């Protein structure tokens, strides 16, 4: 187990802690846990690239930890009345749409490559800034009300645009007739079917 993977696991384990802190109204500790989680996210990526510690396990776990943390924070802030419910619903629905599309493509043996789009990266950045801003205001002083309002609408717009971009890409991928790398090849199965064998025996 590498240090980057351990940092990712620690970030994943921080999710229930920060949810409990927000639910209990302990805003300052919740803010600092979120800051530490953000630093660990940047640090594990740097260490993995700098020392050649990349792994398939880490590549799969890192986005899961990031999504779990953001979704948990948005839901918690929504329940605490710090964020509008419609924004929380939009954020959660987008992630469900993406995960559901990936799972369904695998079930239909048309696995779609998981590549983060530029708009998706911008969406994640906006959501992180908004969550940090809301936690900071709740923990210390509300001096960024206008900025918070702007970030709410910016995060909402990017969330919807990125959801639409993923949906369009998914539909194009599923409707394409091109072979999918890594998908199981059924041609041999068809050639070995009883029908094919019986046809061959009559020749």
Residue pairs with C-beta under 8 A, 6 or more apart in sequence:
2 48
2 53
2 55
2 58
3 44
3 47
3 53
4 43
4 44
4 45
4 47
4 48
4 53
4 58
5 44
5 55
5 57
5 58
5 61
7 40
7 43
7 44
7 47
8 40
8 44
8 58
8 61
8 62
8 65
9 61
9 65
10 40
11 37
11 40
11 41
11 44
11 65
11 66
11 69
12 61
12 64
12 65
12 68
12 69
14 33
14 36
14 37
14 69
15 65
15 68
15 69
15 72
16 72
17 33
18 30
18 33
18 34
18 37
18 69
18 72
18 73
18 76
19 72
19 73
19 75
19 76
21 27
21 29
21 30
21 33
22 30
22 73
22 76
22 77
22 80
22 135
23 76
23 79
23 80
25 80
27 135
27 138
27 139
28 139
28 140
30 135
30 139
31 132
31 135
31 136
31 138
31 139
31 140
34 69
34 73
34 131
34 132
34 135
35 132
37 69
38 128
38 132
41 62
41 65
41 66
44 58
44 62
45 62
47 53
48 54
48 55
48 58
63 114
63 116
66 124
67 95
70 91
70 124
70 127
70 128
70 131
71 91
71 92
71 95
73 131
73 135
74 83
74 87
74 88
74 91
74 92
74 127
74 131
75 88
75 92
77 83
77 88
77 131
77 134
77 135
78 84
78 85
78 87
78 88
80 138
82 134
82 138
83 130
83 134
83 152
84 152
86 156
87 152
87 155
87 156
87 159
90 156
90 159
90 160
90 163
91 127
91 155
91 159
93 163
94 123
94 159
94 160
94 162
94 163
94 166
97 163
97 166
97 167
98 163
98 166
101 112
101 166
101 167
101 170
102 112
102 114
105 111
105 112
105 170
105 173
105 174
108 174
109 180
109 183
109 184
110 173
110 174
110 180
110 183
111 180
111 182
111 183
112 169
112 170
112 173
112 174
117 162
117 165
117 166
117 169
119 158
119 161
119 162
119 165
120 162
120 165
120 166
122 158
122 162
123 155
123 158
123 159
123 161
123 162
126 151
126 154
126 155
126 158
127 155
127 159
129 151
130 148
130 151
130 152
130 154
130 155
133 144
133 147
133 148
133 151
134 148
136 144
137 143
137 144
137 145
137 148
190 196
